[in-house]
Amino acid sequence: MNNEFLKQAALHYPDAIMMPYDIMMKNYGFESVLAMCDSFSGRSIYVPSARTIFSRCIELEAKKEFRGDVKELSQKFGFTERHMRRMLGNP
């Protein structure tokens, strides 16, 4: 189907776009929704929280900043002390 036709139809009838794609289009634009369709069309996908997606990055940053105070670091990153210890390798 012609993407320009789809774009014009979507812009004329935004209330007719299926949820949650209407929200995605409103926040990220038609091209982003179309790119997602091209990448994932026909698949079921789960979108975890940003914290889950970037958890390894958080772990590496915590290890870099660790100076011996697990409590302070856990408060900064919003994890329990127990979880922070596990992330750091049980210091």
PDB file of N, CA, C and O in Angstrom:
ATOM      1  N   MET A   1       0.841  -1.183   0.000  1.00  0.00           N
ATOM      2  CA  MET A   1       0.000   0.000   0.000  1.00  0.00           C
ATOM      3  C   MET A   1       0.882   1.241   0.000  1.00  0.00           C
ATOM      4  O   MET A   1       1.975   1.236   0.566  1.00  0.00           O
ATOM      5  N   ASN A   2       0.419   2.264  -0.614  1.00  0.00           N
ATOM      6  CA  ASN A   2       1.119   3.531  -0.728  1.00  0.00           C
ATOM      7  C   ASN A   2       1.215   4.203   0.646  1.00  0.00           C
ATOM      8  O   ASN A   2       0.197   4.494   1.275  1.00  0.00           O
ATOM      9  N   ASN A   3       2.454   4.448   1.107  1.00  0.00           N
ATOM     10  CA  ASN A   3       2.657   5.042   2.431  1.00  0.00           C
ATOM     11  C   ASN A   3       2.126   6.465   2.529  1.00  0.00           C
ATOM     12  O   ASN A   3       1.658   6.885   3.588  1.00  0.00           O
ATOM     13  N   GLU A   4       2.197   7.204   1.433  1.00  0.00           N
ATOM     14  CA  GLU A   4       1.684   8.576   1.452  1.00  0.00           C
ATOM     15  C   GLU A   4       0.166   8.578   1.642  1.00  0.00           C
ATOM     16  O   GLU A   4      -0.375   9.419   2.360  1.00  0.00           O
ATOM     17  N   PHE A   5      -0.512   7.636   0.997  1.00  0.00           N
ATOM     18  CA  PHE A   5      -1.954   7.491   1.183  1.00  0.00           C
ATOM     19  C   PHE A   5      -2.268   7.154   2.642  1.00  0.00           C
ATOM     20  O   PHE A   5      -3.176   7.731   3.240  1.00  0.00           O
ATOM     21  N   LEU A   6      -1.499   6.202   3.213  1.00  0.00           N
ATOM     22  CA  LEU A   6      -1.715   5.826   4.621  1.00  0.00           C
ATOM     23  C   LEU A   6      -1.514   7.027   5.544  1.00  0.00           C
ATOM     24  O   LEU A   6      -2.289   7.247   6.475  1.00  0.00           O
ATOM     25  N   LYS A   7      -0.475   7.789   5.275  1.00  0.00           N
ATOM     26  CA  LYS A   7      -0.185   8.959   6.111  1.00  0.00           C
ATOM     27  C   LYS A   7      -1.323   9.969   6.058  1.00  0.00           C
ATOM     28  O   LYS A   7      -1.763  10.473   7.091  1.00  0.00           O
ATOM     29  N   GLN A   8      -1.794  10.261   4.862  1.00  0.00           N
ATOM     30  CA  GLN A   8      -2.885  11.222   4.721  1.00  0.00           C
ATOM     31  C   GLN A   8      -4.158  10.731   5.396  1.00  0.00           C
ATOM     32  O   GLN A   8      -4.857  11.501   6.056  1.00  0.00           O
ATOM     33  N   ALA A   9      -4.456   9.443   5.228  1.00  0.00           N
ATOM     34  CA  ALA A   9      -5.639   8.866   5.876  1.00  0.00           C
ATOM     35  C   ALA A   9      -5.506   8.936   7.399  1.00  0.00           C
ATOM     36  O   ALA A   9      -6.468   9.260   8.096  1.00  0.00           O
ATOM     37  N   ALA A  10      -4.317   8.633   7.907  1.00  0.00           N
ATOM     38  CA  ALA A  10      -4.086   8.668   9.362  1.00  0.00           C
ATOM     39  C   ALA A  10      -4.219  10.087   9.904  1.00  0.00           C
ATOM     40  O   ALA A  10      -4.754  10.299  10.993  1.00  0.00           O
ATOM     41  N   LEU A  11      -3.729  11.051   9.139  1.00  0.00           N
ATOM     42  CA  LEU A  11      -3.830  12.443   9.579  1.00  0.00           C
ATOM     43  C   LEU A  11      -5.267  12.952   9.540  1.00  0.00           C
ATOM     44  O   LEU A  11      -5.654  13.784  10.361  1.00  0.00           O
ATOM     45  N   HIS A  12      -6.052  12.461   8.596  1.00  0.00           N
ATOM     46  CA  HIS A  12      -7.452  12.880   8.494  1.00  0.00           C
ATOM     47  C   HIS A  12      -8.354  12.182   9.518  1.00  0.00           C
ATOM     48  O   HIS A  12      -9.355  12.747   9.960  1.00  0.00           O
ATOM     49  N   TYR A  13      -7.993  10.962   9.885  1.00  0.00           N
ATOM     50  CA  TYR A  13      -8.828  10.164  10.798  1.00  0.00           C
ATOM     51  C   TYR A  13      -8.018   9.620  11.974  1.00  0.00           C
ATOM     52  O   TYR A  13      -7.939   8.403  12.144  1.00  0.00           O
ATOM     53  N   PRO A  14      -7.420  10.481  12.784  1.00  0.00           N
ATOM     54  CA  PRO A  14      -6.572   9.992  13.890  1.00  0.00           C
ATOM     55  C   PRO A  14      -7.344   9.158  14.915  1.00  0.00           C
ATOM     56  O   PRO A  14      -6.762   8.294  15.570  1.00  0.00           O
ATOM     57  N   ASP A  15      -8.637   9.407  15.060  1.00  0.00           N
ATOM     58  CA  ASP A  15      -9.436   8.642  16.021  1.00  0.00           C
ATOM     59  C   ASP A  15      -9.709   7.220  15.541  1.00  0.00           C
ATOM     60  O   ASP A  15     -10.165   6.379  16.315  1.00  0.00           O
ATOM     61  N   ALA A  16      -9.430   6.950  14.263  1.00  0.00           N
ATOM     62  CA  ALA A  16      -9.672   5.616  13.711  1.00  0.00           C
ATOM     63  C   ALA A  16      -8.445   4.704  13.823  1.00  0.00           C
ATOM     64  O   ALA A  16      -8.511   3.528  13.466  1.00  0.00           O
ATOM     65  N   ILE A  17      -7.333   5.243  14.316  1.00  0.00           N
ATOM     66  CA  ILE A  17      -6.110   4.440  14.457  1.00  0.00           C
ATOM     67  C   ILE A  17      -6.221   3.571  15.703  1.00  0.00           C
ATOM     68  O   ILE A  17      -6.631   4.039  16.765  1.00  0.00           O
ATOM     69  N   MET A  18      -5.852   2.301  15.562  1.00  0.00           N
ATOM     70  CA  MET A  18      -5.934   1.347  16.679  1.00  0.00           C
ATOM     71  C   MET A  18      -5.024   1.769  17.836  1.00  0.00           C
ATOM     72  O   MET A  18      -3.950   2.337  17.640  1.00  0.00           O
ATOM     73  N   MET A  19      -5.503   1.463  19.061  1.00  0.00           N
ATOM     74  CA  MET A  19      -4.659   1.653  20.247  1.00  0.00           C
ATOM     75  C   MET A  19      -3.672   0.504  20.307  1.00  0.00           C
ATOM     76  O   MET A  19      -4.043  -0.588  19.875  1.00  0.00           O
ATOM     77  N   PRO A  20      -2.486   0.640  20.787  1.00  0.00           N
ATOM     78  CA  PRO A  20      -1.797   1.836  21.282  1.00  0.00           C
ATOM     79  C   PRO A  20      -1.082   2.607  20.189  1.00  0.00           C
ATOM     80  O   PRO A  20      -0.334   3.543  20.471  1.00  0.00           O
ATOM     81  N   TYR A  21      -1.309   2.217  18.943  1.00  0.00           N
ATOM     82  CA  TYR A  21      -0.590   2.843  17.823  1.00  0.00           C
ATOM     83  C   TYR A  21      -0.986   4.300  17.627  1.00  0.00           C
ATOM     84  O   TYR A  21      -0.200   5.098  17.116  1.00  0.00           O
ATOM     85  N   ASP A  22      -2.194   4.643  18.031  1.00  0.00           N
ATOM     86  CA  ASP A  22      -2.612   6.049  17.966  1.00  0.00           C
ATOM     87  C   ASP A  22      -1.745   6.902  18.890  1.00  0.00           C
ATOM     88  O   ASP A  22      -1.350   8.013  18.537  1.00  0.00           O
ATOM     89  N   ILE A  23      -1.457   6.372  20.066  1.00  0.00           N
ATOM     90  CA  ILE A  23      -0.605   7.087  21.028  1.00  0.00           C
ATOM     91  C   ILE A  23       0.822   7.161  20.504  1.00  0.00           C
ATOM     92  O   ILE A  23       1.488   8.190  20.618  1.00  0.00           O
ATOM     93  N   MET A  24       1.281   6.057  19.929  1.00  0.00           N
ATOM     94  CA  MET A  24       2.639   6.033  19.381  1.00  0.00           C
ATOM     95  C   MET A  24       2.781   7.044  18.244  1.00  0.00           C
ATOM     96  O   MET A  24       3.779   7.758  18.154  1.00  0.00           O
ATOM     97  N   MET A  25       1.779   7.093  17.391  1.00  0.00           N
ATOM     98  CA  MET A  25       1.829   8.042  16.282  1.00  0.00           C
ATOM     99  C   MET A  25       1.809   9.481  16.799  1.00  0.00           C
ATOM    100  O   MET A  25       2.544  10.337  16.306  1.00  0.00           O
ATOM    101  N   LYS A  26       0.972   9.734  17.784  1.00  0.00           N
ATOM    102  CA  LYS A  26       0.883  11.082  18.364  1.00  0.00           C
ATOM    103  C   LYS A  26       2.224  11.498  18.980  1.00  0.00           C
ATOM    104  O   LYS A  26       2.657  12.641  18.828  1.00  0.00           O
ATOM    105  N   ASN A  27       2.874  10.562  19.674  1.00  0.00           N
ATOM    106  CA  ASN A  27       4.127  10.876  20.372  1.00  0.00           C
ATOM    107  C   ASN A  27       5.370  10.821  19.486  1.00  0.00           C
ATOM    108  O   ASN A  27       6.308  11.593  19.685  1.00  0.00           O
ATOM    109  N   TYR A  28       5.380   9.912  18.506  1.00  0.00           N
ATOM    110  CA  TYR A  28       6.606   9.668  17.743  1.00  0.00           C
ATOM    111  C   TYR A  28       6.484   9.919  16.249  1.00  0.00           C
ATOM    112  O   TYR A  28       7.495   9.963  15.548  1.00  0.00           O
ATOM    113  N   GLY A  29       5.268  10.084  15.753  1.00  0.00           N
ATOM    114  CA  GLY A  29       5.077  10.386  14.349  1.00  0.00           C
ATOM    115  C   GLY A  29       4.779   9.167  13.484  1.00  0.00           C
ATOM    116  O   GLY A  29       5.045   8.023  13.853  1.00  0.00           O
ATOM    117  N   PHE A  30       4.227   9.459  12.341  1.00  0.00           N
ATOM    118  CA  PHE A  30       3.818   8.425  11.400  1.00  0.00           C
ATOM    119  C   PHE A  30       4.988   7.558  10.955  1.00  0.00           C
ATOM    120  O   PHE A  30       4.869   6.333  10.915  1.00  0.00           O
ATOM    121  N   GLU A  31       6.125   8.182  10.618  1.00  0.00           N
ATOM    122  CA  GLU A  31       7.276   7.431  10.117  1.00  0.00           C
ATOM    123  C   GLU A  31       7.794   6.427  11.134  1.00  0.00           C
ATOM    124  O   GLU A  31       8.205   5.326  10.765  1.00  0.00           O
ATOM    125  N   SER A  32       7.778   6.794  12.410  1.00  0.00           N
ATOM    126  CA  SER A  32       8.233   5.863  13.459  1.00  0.00           C
ATOM    127  C   SER A  32       7.306   4.662  13.580  1.00  0.00           C
ATOM    128  O   SER A  32       7.761   3.530  13.741  1.00  0.00           O
ATOM    129  N   VAL A  33       6.008   4.913  13.501  1.00  0.00           N
ATOM    130  CA  VAL A  33       5.048   3.808  13.566  1.00  0.00           C
ATOM    131  C   VAL A  33       5.209   2.906  12.345  1.00  0.00           C
ATOM    132  O   VAL A  33       5.153   1.682  12.458  1.00  0.00           O
ATOM    133  N   LEU A  34       5.406   3.514  11.190  1.00  0.00           N
ATOM    134  CA  LEU A  34       5.607   2.742   9.967  1.00  0.00           C
ATOM    135  C   LEU A  34       6.895   1.916  10.045  1.00  0.00           C
ATOM    136  O   LEU A  34       6.912   0.767   9.604  1.00  0.00           O
ATOM    137  N   ALA A  35       7.968   2.481  10.596  1.00  0.00           N
ATOM    138  CA  ALA A  35       9.227   1.747  10.760  1.00  0.00           C
ATOM    139  C   ALA A  35       9.043   0.565  11.711  1.00  0.00           C
ATOM    140  O   ALA A  35       9.599  -0.510  11.487  1.00  0.00           O
ATOM    141  N   MET A  36       8.264   0.767  12.771  1.00  0.00           N
ATOM    142  CA  MET A  36       7.978  -0.326  13.701  1.00  0.00           C
ATOM    143  C   MET A  36       7.209  -1.427  12.977  1.00  0.00           C
ATOM    144  O   MET A  36       7.491  -2.611  13.164  1.00  0.00           O
ATOM    145  N   CYS A  37       6.249  -1.042  12.159  1.00  0.00           N
ATOM    146  CA  CYS A  37       5.485  -2.029  11.387  1.00  0.00           C
ATOM    147  C   CYS A  37       6.403  -2.810  10.455  1.00  0.00           C
ATOM    148  O   CYS A  37       6.288  -4.030  10.340  1.00  0.00           O
ATOM    149  N   ASP A  38       7.313  -2.103   9.789  1.00  0.00           N
ATOM    150  CA  ASP A  38       8.254  -2.771   8.886  1.00  0.00           C
ATOM    151  C   ASP A  38       9.144  -3.759   9.640  1.00  0.00           C
ATOM    152  O   ASP A  38       9.475  -4.820   9.112  1.00  0.00           O
ATOM    153  N   SER A  39       9.529  -3.420  10.857  1.00  0.00           N
ATOM    154  CA  SER A  39      10.426  -4.275  11.637  1.00  0.00           C
ATOM    155  C   SER A  39       9.720  -5.433  12.330  1.00  0.00           C
ATOM    156  O   SER A  39      10.275  -6.527  12.425  1.00  0.00           O
ATOM    157  N   PHE A  40       8.498  -5.204  12.816  1.00  0.00           N
ATOM    158  CA  PHE A  40       7.859  -6.192  13.683  1.00  0.00           C
ATOM    159  C   PHE A  40       6.497  -6.682  13.199  1.00  0.00           C
ATOM    160  O   PHE A  40       5.809  -7.393  13.932  1.00  0.00           O
ATOM    161  N   SER A  41       6.099  -6.326  12.003  1.00  0.00           N
ATOM    162  CA  SER A  41       4.778  -6.686  11.499  1.00  0.00           C
ATOM    163  C   SER A  41       4.499  -8.184  11.623  1.00  0.00           C
ATOM    164  O   SER A  41       5.291  -9.015  11.180  1.00  0.00           O
ATOM    165  N   GLY A  42       3.367  -8.508  12.227  1.00  0.00           N
ATOM    166  CA  GLY A  42       2.944  -9.897  12.381  1.00  0.00           C
ATOM    167  C   GLY A  42       3.486 -10.592  13.602  1.00  0.00           C
ATOM    168  O   GLY A  42       3.118 -11.737  13.863  1.00  0.00           O
ATOM    169  N   ARG A  43       4.346  -9.945  14.360  1.00  0.00           N
ATOM    170  CA  ARG A  43       4.944 -10.555  15.561  1.00  0.00           C
ATOM    171  C   ARG A  43       4.302  -9.979  16.815  1.00  0.00           C
ATOM    172  O   ARG A  43       3.855  -8.832  16.843  1.00  0.00           O
ATOM    173  N   SER A  44       4.270 -10.799  17.834  1.00  0.00           N
ATOM    174  CA  SER A  44       3.862 -10.311  19.143  1.00  0.00           C
ATOM    175  C   SER A  44       5.125  -9.894  19.874  1.00  0.00           C
ATOM    176  O   SER A  44       6.072 -10.671  19.988  1.00  0.00           O
ATOM    177  N   ILE A  45       5.134  -8.671  20.364  1.00  0.00           N
ATOM    178  CA  ILE A  45       6.308  -8.207  21.094  1.00  0.00           C
ATOM    179  C   ILE A  45       5.886  -7.705  22.460  1.00  0.00           C
ATOM    180  O   ILE A  45       4.779  -7.200  22.646  1.00  0.00           O
ATOM    181  N   TYR A  46       6.790  -7.854  23.403  1.00  0.00           N
ATOM    182  CA  TYR A  46       6.604  -7.361  24.758  1.00  0.00           C
ATOM    183  C   TYR A  46       7.573  -6.199  24.937  1.00  0.00           C
ATOM    184  O   TYR A  46       8.746  -6.310  24.580  1.00  0.00           O
ATOM    185  N   VAL A  47       7.102  -5.110  25.476  1.00  0.00           N
ATOM    186  CA  VAL A  47       7.962  -3.959  25.716  1.00  0.00           C
ATOM    187  C   VAL A  47       8.129  -3.802  27.229  1.00  0.00           C
ATOM    188  O   VAL A  47       7.208  -3.369  27.922  1.00  0.00           O
ATOM    189  N   PRO A  48       9.316  -4.160  27.733  1.00  0.00           N
ATOM    190  CA  PRO A  48       9.551  -4.040  29.174  1.00  0.00           C
ATOM    191  C   PRO A  48       9.770  -2.579  29.570  1.00  0.00           C
ATOM    192  O   PRO A  48       9.801  -1.690  28.719  1.00  0.00           O
ATOM    193  N   SER A  49       9.919  -2.351  30.850  1.00  0.00           N
ATOM    194  CA  SER A  49      10.179  -0.998  31.337  1.00  0.00           C
ATOM    195  C   SER A  49      11.564  -0.546  30.890  1.00  0.00           C
ATOM    196  O   SER A  49      12.430  -1.366  30.585  1.00  0.00           O
ATOM    197  N   ALA A  50      11.756   0.749  30.857  1.00  0.00           N
ATOM    198  CA  ALA A  50      13.064   1.300  30.491  1.00  0.00           C
ATOM    199  C   ALA A  50      14.129   0.819  31.465  1.00  0.00           C
ATOM    200  O   ALA A  50      15.263   0.547  31.072  1.00  0.00           O
ATOM    201  N   ARG A  51      13.763   0.717  32.720  1.00  0.00           N
ATOM    202  CA  ARG A  51      14.714   0.252  33.736  1.00  0.00           C
ATOM    203  C   ARG A  51      15.196  -1.162  33.418  1.00  0.00           C
ATOM    204  O   ARG A  51      16.371  -1.472  33.613  1.00  0.00           O
ATOM    205  N   THR A  52      14.300  -2.019  32.932  1.00  0.00           N
ATOM    206  CA  THR A  52      14.681  -3.375  32.562  1.00  0.00           C
ATOM    207  C   THR A  52      15.553  -3.373  31.314  1.00  0.00           C
ATOM    208  O   THR A  52      16.567  -4.069  31.258  1.00  0.00           O
ATOM    209  N   ILE A  53      15.164  -2.599  30.323  1.00  0.00           N
ATOM    210  CA  ILE A  53      15.928  -2.543  29.075  1.00  0.00           C
ATOM    211  C   ILE A  53      17.361  -2.083  29.323  1.00  0.00           C
ATOM    212  O   ILE A  53      18.300  -2.610  28.727  1.00  0.00           O
ATOM    213  N   PHE A  54      17.523  -1.111  30.193  1.00  0.00           N
ATOM    214  CA  PHE A  54      18.840  -0.526  30.420  1.00  0.00           C
ATOM    215  C   PHE A  54      19.502  -1.015  31.711  1.00  0.00           C
ATOM    216  O   PHE A  54      20.427  -0.372  32.208  1.00  0.00           O
ATOM    217  N   SER A  55      19.043  -2.136  32.254  1.00  0.00           N
ATOM    218  CA  SER A  55      19.551  -2.621  33.540  1.00  0.00           C
ATOM    219  C   SER A  55      21.052  -2.907  33.510  1.00  0.00           C
ATOM    220  O   SER A  55      21.749  -2.628  34.487  1.00  0.00           O
ATOM    221  N   ARG A  56      21.556  -3.453  32.417  1.00  0.00           N
ATOM    222  CA  ARG A  56      22.994  -3.730  32.319  1.00  0.00           C
ATOM    223  C   ARG A  56      23.785  -2.433  32.322  1.00  0.00           C
ATOM    224  O   ARG A  56      24.863  -2.375  32.913  1.00  0.00           O
ATOM    225  N   CYS A  57      23.278  -1.401  31.681  1.00  0.00           N
ATOM    226  CA  CYS A  57      23.941  -0.095  31.694  1.00  0.00           C
ATOM    227  C   CYS A  57      23.980   0.467  33.119  1.00  0.00           C
ATOM    228  O   CYS A  57      24.993   1.015  33.553  1.00  0.00           O
ATOM    229  N   ILE A  58      22.865   0.323  33.836  1.00  0.00           N
ATOM    230  CA  ILE A  58      22.797   0.790  35.221  1.00  0.00           C
ATOM    231  C   ILE A  58      23.811   0.032  36.068  1.00  0.00           C
ATOM    232  O   ILE A  58      24.516   0.625  36.884  1.00  0.00           O
ATOM    233  N   GLU A  59      23.880  -1.286  35.869  1.00  0.00           N
ATOM    234  CA  GLU A  59      24.826  -2.113  36.623  1.00  0.00           C
ATOM    235  C   GLU A  59      26.262  -1.668  36.377  1.00  0.00           C
ATOM    236  O   GLU A  59      27.038  -1.548  37.325  1.00  0.00           O
ATOM    237  N   LEU A  60      26.624  -1.424  35.139  1.00  0.00           N
ATOM    238  CA  LEU A  60      27.989  -0.987  34.819  1.00  0.00           C
ATOM    239  C   LEU A  60      28.295   0.379  35.420  1.00  0.00           C
ATOM    240  O   LEU A  60      29.396   0.613  35.918  1.00  0.00           O
ATOM    241  N   GLU A  61      27.320   1.277  35.372  1.00  0.00           N
ATOM    242  CA  GLU A  61      27.505   2.605  35.971  1.00  0.00           C
ATOM    243  C   GLU A  61      27.649   2.501  37.480  1.00  0.00           C
ATOM    244  O   GLU A  61      28.481   3.188  38.074  1.00  0.00           O
ATOM    245  N   ALA A  62      26.850   1.650  38.104  1.00  0.00           N
ATOM    246  CA  ALA A  62      26.933   1.462  39.563  1.00  0.00           C
ATOM    247  C   ALA A  62      28.299   0.899  39.947  1.00  0.00           C
ATOM    248  O   ALA A  62      28.892   1.336  40.934  1.00  0.00           O
ATOM    249  N   LYS A  63      28.797  -0.051  39.190  1.00  0.00           N
ATOM    250  CA  LYS A  63      30.123  -0.629  39.478  1.00  0.00           C
ATOM    251  C   LYS A  63      31.216   0.423  39.332  1.00  0.00           C
ATOM    252  O   LYS A  63      32.177   0.446  40.101  1.00  0.00           O
ATOM    253  N   LYS A  64      31.059   1.293  38.338  1.00  0.00           N
ATOM    254  CA  LYS A  64      32.042   2.360  38.126  1.00  0.00           C
ATOM    255  C   LYS A  64      32.040   3.348  39.291  1.00  0.00           C
ATOM    256  O   LYS A  64      33.096   3.836  39.693  1.00  0.00           O
ATOM    257  N   GLU A  65      30.850   3.645  39.835  1.00  0.00           N
ATOM    258  CA  GLU A  65      30.725   4.641  40.899  1.00  0.00           C
ATOM    259  C   GLU A  65      30.899   4.076  42.301  1.00  0.00           C
ATOM    260  O   GLU A  65      30.994   4.842  43.260  1.00  0.00           O
ATOM    261  N   PHE A  66      30.944   2.776  42.442  1.00  0.00           N
ATOM    262  CA  PHE A  66      30.997   2.149  43.770  1.00  0.00           C
ATOM    263  C   PHE A  66      32.279   2.520  44.507  1.00  0.00           C
ATOM    264  O   PHE A  66      33.388   2.310  44.015  1.00  0.00           O
ATOM    265  N   ARG A  67      32.092   3.077  45.704  1.00  0.00           N
ATOM    266  CA  ARG A  67      33.227   3.473  46.549  1.00  0.00           C
ATOM    267  C   ARG A  67      33.123   2.838  47.935  1.00  0.00           C
ATOM    268  O   ARG A  67      33.749   3.308  48.885  1.00  0.00           O
ATOM    269  N   GLY A  68      32.336   1.775  48.050  1.00  0.00           N
ATOM    270  CA  GLY A  68      32.227   1.060  49.318  1.00  0.00           C
ATOM    271  C   GLY A  68      30.927   1.286  50.067  1.00  0.00           C
ATOM    272  O   GLY A  68      30.645   0.562  51.022  1.00  0.00           O
ATOM    273  N   ASP A  69      30.123   2.269  49.669  1.00  0.00           N
ATOM    274  CA  ASP A  69      28.873   2.554  50.365  1.00  0.00           C
ATOM    275  C   ASP A  69      27.682   2.060  49.535  1.00  0.00           C
ATOM    276  O   ASP A  69      27.171   2.772  48.671  1.00  0.00           O
ATOM    277  N   VAL A  70      27.255   0.830  49.818  1.00  0.00           N
ATOM    278  CA  VAL A  70      26.154   0.211  49.090  1.00  0.00           C
ATOM    279  C   VAL A  70      24.849   0.969  49.328  1.00  0.00           C
ATOM    280  O   VAL A  70      24.043   1.125  48.411  1.00  0.00           O
ATOM    281  N   LYS A  71      24.642   1.439  50.555  1.00  0.00           N
ATOM    282  CA  LYS A  71      23.404   2.127  50.886  1.00  0.00           C
ATOM    283  C   LYS A  71      23.237   3.393  50.045  1.00  0.00           C
ATOM    284  O   LYS A  71      22.168   3.631  49.482  1.00  0.00           O
ATOM    285  N   GLU A  72      24.268   4.185  49.962  1.00  0.00           N
ATOM    286  CA  GLU A  72      24.213   5.429  49.183  1.00  0.00           C
ATOM    287  C   GLU A  72      23.955   5.134  47.703  1.00  0.00           C
ATOM    288  O   GLU A  72      23.139   5.794  47.059  1.00  0.00           O
ATOM    289  N   LEU A  73      24.653   4.148  47.185  1.00  0.00           N
ATOM    290  CA  LEU A  73      24.502   3.792  45.774  1.00  0.00           C
ATOM    291  C   LEU A  73      23.110   3.244  45.489  1.00  0.00           C
ATOM    292  O   LEU A  73      22.525   3.556  44.451  1.00  0.00           O
ATOM    293  N   SER A  74      22.574   2.436  46.392  1.00  0.00           N
ATOM    294  CA  SER A  74      21.236   1.876  46.184  1.00  0.00           C
ATOM    295  C   SER A  74      20.179   2.974  46.188  1.00  0.00           C
ATOM    296  O   SER A  74      19.211   2.905  45.431  1.00  0.00           O
ATOM    297  N   GLN A  75      20.354   3.975  47.023  1.00  0.00           N
ATOM    298  CA  GLN A  75      19.415   5.096  47.046  1.00  0.00           C
ATOM    299  C   GLN A  75      19.508   5.914  45.759  1.00  0.00           C
ATOM    300  O   GLN A  75      18.495   6.356  45.217  1.00  0.00           O
ATOM    301  N   LYS A  76      20.725   6.108  45.283  1.00  0.00           N
ATOM    302  CA  LYS A  76      20.917   6.889  44.058  1.00  0.00           C
ATOM    303  C   LYS A  76      20.242   6.221  42.864  1.00  0.00           C
ATOM    304  O   LYS A  76      19.606   6.893  42.052  1.00  0.00           O
ATOM    305  N   PHE A  77      20.378   4.901  42.754  1.00  0.00           N
ATOM    306  CA  PHE A  77      19.845   4.191  41.595  1.00  0.00           C
ATOM    307  C   PHE A  77      18.441   3.623  41.814  1.00  0.00           C
ATOM    308  O   PHE A  77      17.839   3.089  40.883  1.00  0.00           O
ATOM    309  N   GLY A  78      17.920   3.732  43.028  1.00  0.00           N
ATOM    310  CA  GLY A  78      16.555   3.292  43.291  1.00  0.00           C
ATOM    311  C   GLY A  78      16.381   1.797  43.424  1.00  0.00           C
ATOM    312  O   GLY A  78      15.323   1.262  43.090  1.00  0.00           O
ATOM    313  N   PHE A  79      17.410   1.110  43.908  1.00  0.00           N
ATOM    314  CA  PHE A  79      17.337  -0.326  44.146  1.00  0.00           C
ATOM    315  C   PHE A  79      17.464  -0.595  45.640  1.00  0.00           C
ATOM    316  O   PHE A  79      17.938   0.255  46.394  1.00  0.00           O
ATOM    317  N   THR A  80      17.042  -1.772  46.059  1.00  0.00           N
ATOM    318  CA  THR A  80      17.266  -2.149  47.451  1.00  0.00           C
ATOM    319  C   THR A  80      18.761  -2.429  47.628  1.00  0.00           C
ATOM    320  O   THR A  80      19.475  -2.699  46.662  1.00  0.00           O
ATOM    321  N   GLU A  81      19.214  -2.359  48.868  1.00  0.00           N
ATOM    322  CA  GLU A  81      20.629  -2.654  49.141  1.00  0.00           C
ATOM    323  C   GLU A  81      20.956  -4.087  48.733  1.00  0.00           C
ATOM    324  O   GLU A  81      22.031  -4.354  48.197  1.00  0.00           O
ATOM    325  N   ARG A  82      20.037  -4.996  48.986  1.00  0.00           N
ATOM    326  CA  ARG A  82      20.266  -6.399  48.631  1.00  0.00           C
ATOM    327  C   ARG A  82      20.454  -6.555  47.115  1.00  0.00           C
ATOM    328  O   ARG A  82      21.365  -7.246  46.659  1.00  0.00           O
ATOM    329  N   HIS A  83      19.591  -5.913  46.361  1.00  0.00           N
ATOM    330  CA  HIS A  83      19.709  -6.005  44.901  1.00  0.00           C
ATOM    331  C   HIS A  83      20.997  -5.332  44.424  1.00  0.00           C
ATOM    332  O   HIS A  83      21.657  -5.833  43.513  1.00  0.00           O
ATOM    333  N   MET A  84      21.353  -4.209  45.029  1.00  0.00           N
ATOM    334  CA  MET A  84      22.572  -3.509  44.644  1.00  0.00           C
ATOM    335  C   MET A  84      23.796  -4.373  44.923  1.00  0.00           C
ATOM    336  O   MET A  84      24.739  -4.391  44.132  1.00  0.00           O
ATOM    337  N   ARG A  85      23.784  -5.082  46.035  1.00  0.00           N
ATOM    338  CA  ARG A  85      24.891  -5.994  46.330  1.00  0.00           C
ATOM    339  C   ARG A  85      25.018  -7.086  45.268  1.00  0.00           C
ATOM    340  O   ARG A  85      26.117  -7.435  44.837  1.00  0.00           O
ATOM    341  N   ARG A  86      23.858  -7.616  44.858  1.00  0.00           N
ATOM    342  CA  ARG A  86      23.889  -8.636  43.800  1.00  0.00           C
ATOM    343  C   ARG A  86      24.440  -8.048  42.505  1.00  0.00           C
ATOM    344  O   ARG A  86      25.224  -8.696  41.811  1.00  0.00           O
ATOM    345  N   MET A  87      24.035  -6.825  42.179  1.00  0.00           N
ATOM    346  CA  MET A  87      24.534  -6.182  40.968  1.00  0.00           C
ATOM    347  C   MET A  87      26.036  -5.980  41.020  1.00  0.00           C
ATOM    348  O   MET A  87      26.730  -6.113  40.012  1.00  0.00           O
ATOM    349  N   LEU A  88      26.530  -5.658  42.205  1.00  0.00           N
ATOM    350  CA  LEU A  88      27.950  -5.392  42.373  1.00  0.00           C
ATOM    351  C   LEU A  88      28.778  -6.650  42.583  1.00  0.00           C
ATOM    352  O   LEU A  88      30.005  -6.581  42.648  1.00  0.00           O
ATOM    353  N   GLY A  89      28.132  -7.773  42.686  1.00  0.00           N
ATOM    354  CA  GLY A  89      28.845  -9.024  42.927  1.00  0.00           C
ATOM    355  C   GLY A  89      29.033  -9.329  44.395  1.00  0.00           C
ATOM    356  O   GLY A  89      30.036  -9.931  44.778  1.00  0.00           O
ATOM    357  N   ASN A  90      28.081  -8.922  45.229  1.00  0.00           N
ATOM    358  CA  ASN A  90      28.063  -9.167  46.682  1.00  0.00           C
ATOM    359  C   ASN A  90      29.281  -8.626  47.423  1.00  0.00           C
ATOM    360  O   ASN A  90      30.011  -9.386  48.059  1.00  0.00           O
ATOM    361  N   PRO A  91      29.504  -7.301  47.342  1.00  0.00           N
ATOM    362  CA  PRO A  91      30.656  -6.744  48.095  1.00  0.00           C
ATOM    363  C   PRO A  91      30.369  -6.682  49.579  1.00  0.00           C
ATOM    364  O   PRO A  91      31.220  -6.244  50.354  1.00  0.00           O
TER     365      PRO A  91
END
